[in-house]
């Protein structure tokens, strides 16, 4: 059994990120009986911004975080969906990744999906690839997807030609993610030493 966490980076009430997250969840569910998706919607997770209390084992911040931490640790890989807010990844998503310094994401593959209401979407990819992995050791897959003019995608039946093209590409990326997640699990279990190397360089 391979469990794939879907991290939805938007906190908006009716977000395109959540809609795309549901679409990804269905693709994963339909892919294989051995794949189980689990959704982490930042809108539904009550989590204050990171502070130095994170370093205190008995702090209220860590008490709030434990439930999510335990859920994340059961996942073998992730899909991270990031909207583009003013040319940036949302602060709540960066905050979430900051909290994941206890091995929750460590040495697990992640498919990055950036979405834009217009023709953007590249900046969150660059930002998250540059710094979104450092102390959580998340492994970004070498490919990523940018869904532009997202409000027009995957909305009609029959699907548009672009919908079909993007769905095929997304299935291809997700298949790679699932196989990579399964393949790297024994390597992680054999070699990972976060007690010795807790922080990235």
ZIBELZI-V480218 format. One record per helix or strand. SS is the DSSP state (H for helix, E for strand). FROM is the first residue (numbers start at 1). LEN is the number of residues. Records with the same first field share a line. If there is no record, write none. Layout:
SS->FROM-LEN / FROM-LEN
This chain:
E->2-7 / 35-7 / 77-7 / 85-1 / 88-1 / 109-7 / 139-9
H->16-16 / 52-4 / 60-14 / 91-9 / 122-10 / 150-3 / 161-31
